[in-house]
C-alpha cells in the first residue's frame, strides 16, 4: 500500500506552497513549520519531505535551523532538499537531523560531487531529485531547464547506485489537477527496481489511490493538505489502514 509523505516547503522560515514552482505564487500557510510537522506526526505519518526553497534559489542551504528544530522535536524521518550543492551543505543537513537528502540540481551540474555523495553515504540516504518540465530535468529551484531527459537521466544514476528517486512533474505541481499517473507508470515500466516517489498534482485521496494502482510506493502531498482537500483526519484514517495492511 502506497505511503503518503507530507511536504513542508520553507521560505523565510515559514511554511509555504508554490504553483508550478513559481516563487511569485508563494502563499504562506503557517509561520510555524514545527507545528505543521507535529500535526502530520499526530496523524500517523512517519516521513516528511522538507524543502528549503530559499536554498534552492540561493544554491546553498539556508533554512537549516528549521530542519534542526523539526528533527529535534519530532520523530519524523526527514528527507531534506533545496540548494544542496557542496559537501559542506550536505554535512550541515545531516548534522541538523536529515536522515536522507535529495540532490537535484547538483546531479545535473556537479556529477562528480553527487556521485561522491552516493559512494560515501549510499543509495539509502542520497535521493535523486528528477523534477521535469516537458520531459526535461529542471534545476535551480525549477528556474532553469536542462537538456537532460527524464528516463535516461534516472537510468544513468541508477547505474551509479541511486535507488530512490523523487520525481515532480512541474506542470502539475501545486495545481490540484491530478498527478502525472501515466508518466510514473512509464518510468516504472522502463526502470524496473526503481523506488519512485511521485510528487505534484495530487488533489484528493482518489489521486493517491490511482498512483497506488500503478505501483508507485509513495507520494509526496502538499497543497491538497493545506487547502483541505485531504484532511488530517483523512491522513489518520489512511495511515491506520496502511498499518493494518502491513501487520496482516
DAGI-V660200 format. One record per run of one state. SS is the DSSP state (~ for helix, > for strand, _ for the rest). FROM is the first residue (numbers start at 1). TO is the last residue. If there is no record, write none. Layout:
[[SS:FROM:TO] [SS:FROM:TO]]
This chain:
[[_:1:2] [>:3:11] [_:12:13] [>:14:19] [_:20:21] [>:22:30] [_:31:32] [~:33:42] [_:43:46] [>:47:52] [~:53:58] [_:59:63] [~:64:73] [_:74:76] [>:77:81] [_:82:86] [~:87:95] [_:96:99] [>:100:103] [_:104:104] [~:105:109] [_:110:110] [~:111:121] [_:122:125] [>:126:129] [_:130:131] [>:132:133] [_:134:135] [>:136:139] [_:140:143] [>:144:149] [~:150:158] [_:159:163] [>:164:169] [_:170:180] [~:181:190] [_:191:194] [>:195:199] [_:200:204] [~:205:214] [_:215:217] [>:218:221] [_:222:222] [~:223:226] [_:227:231] [~:232:247] [_:248:248]]
